[in-house]
Amino acid sequence: MTLIINGETQVCAVVTLAELLHILEYDGDWLATAVNGALVHREDRSDQRLEEGDRIEILAPMQGG
C-alpha cells in the first residue's frame, strides 16, 4: 500500500504501525508516532491498522547542541 511517511510517499507491505516501524528499522521506546494527525501511543502501535494513503509521522530525538 502507499503511505505518506514523514512527508515522503512510500510503498510498504504492512498492516500495522508496529510493522511499519520494524521494517523501517525504528526501534526504541523514545519515538513519537502519529497517524493522520492523531498521536499513537507506544502500547497502541500493534493495534493501529494502516490504510491506503495514511499519513504517518515518526519523530525521533536528535542529538546535537
Secondary structure, DSSP 8 states (H G I E B T S, - for coil): -EEEETTEEEE---SBHHHHHHHTT--STT-EEEETTEEE-GGGTTT-B--TT-EEEEE------
